[in-house]
Amino acid sequence: MPEPVVTEFPSGARVVSGGLEADNSAAAAGGSGGLARGSALSEGGMWLGISELPAGHASTLHHHDGQTTIVYLVRGEMTFLVERGDGGTDEFTARAGEITAIPGGLRHREENRGTGPCLCVVVRNADQPRVVNLE
């Protein structure tokens, strides 16, 4: 895949074109099991990237330290299993067109129980994303 092309304007606005791939790069803080991540842009205390999860695959149990994660499902569906402070687990499924927010520090995993791949746009409140894999 070609490298991204960044066009910067005098105002400081930027457009990033091409080169976005869920390649588990260091800039995206690597992968978690079957979940692959890619980094697109970091600006003003926010990071944006993508994640891909093939059908029938799952991430490992992980968290993002204090970083809140917002996920927009572009394609497919993803089941989230999020551990609560009381020892229970919240389980819910988000589908294409839906947005999910995971508060910072919560241990969670993602599963793709659907028949096709899942593609997500991910935003975190940090210049550099953190992933702490627990498995």
N, C-alpha and C positions, 0 to 999 in steps of 0.2 A: 504494500500500500504506500502511496506517495506521502511524503512529509506534509504536515499541515501548512497552509499558506496563511500568514497573518497580515492583514491590511490594517494599518493604524492611521487614524485621521488626526488632524491638528487638535481637535477637541479632546483627544485621548481615547475616544471610542475605537473599538477594534472589531473586526470581523475575522473569524477563523474559518477557513474553507478546507474541506478534505482532510484526509489523514487520520480521522478518528476511528480507532479500532480498539476493541476490548482485548488488548494484548498483555494484560497483567503487568504493565510497566511499573517501574518504581514510582513514577509520578502519580500513578493511580493507587499506590500502596499495595500492589499485588492482588492476587486472587484469594478466594476462600472456597476450597473444594471445587465443585463444578461451576461456580460463579466466576466469570471472567470480568475484569474491569479495565477501562481505558480512561485516560485523562484528556480533557479538552482545553480547559482554561481555568486559571486562577487569578482572581482580581478582587481587591478591596475586602479581604477577609472571607471570600466565598470561593468555593471550588465547584466546578461542573465537570461531570464525566458521564460515561455510559457503563452499563453492565449488561451482560448477556448470560442467559441460563438455558441450556438445551432442555428439551422435553425429557422428563424422567430423571433429571438431575437435581442436586441440592447443594447449597453452600455448607460449609462447616459452621459450627457454632462460633460466633464472633461478636465483637462490639467495636465501637469507634471512639473510645475514650469519651470525652465530653462533647463530641461533635454530633449535632442533630443531623439526621439524614432525611432528605425529602426525595421521594422516588415518583417519577411520572412514568406510567406504563405506556410505552409506544405500541408494542405488539405482544400478544399472548396474555398469559395470566401467571401470577406469582402468589404462592401461599406464604405468608409470614408467620413464624412462630416466635413470639416475643415474650421473654421471661419477665414476670412482674416481681416487685420487691417482696410480695407475700409468699413466694415460692410457686405460684401458679404460672400458667402460660396462656397468653392470648393468641388465638389462631384465627386468621382471617385471610381472605383471598382478594387481591386487587386484579382488575382486568384492564385491558387496553382502554386508555382515556381516563383512567382514575389515578389519583394522587394519594400517596401514603407518607406519613411522617413518623419517624422513629426517634424518640428523644435520645440525646447523647448518653452513652454509658450503658444502655440496655443491651443485654445479651440476646442475640436473635439468630435465626437462620432463615434462609429462603428456600422454597421448594417449587419446582415446576412440575405440577401434576397434570398439565395439559398435554396435548398431542403435538404442539408446535413449539418453536423456540420463543423465548421471552426476551424482549429488548426494552431497556429502561434508560431514561435520562435521570441522573442522580446529582443532587446539589447538597453540599455540606457547608456549614458555617466555619470554614477554616481555609487558609491559603494552601495548606498541604494536608491531604486526607490521611487519616490514621485508620488502620485496620489491625485489630488484635485478634488473631485466630486462636481459638481455645481448644481445638482438636487437631 
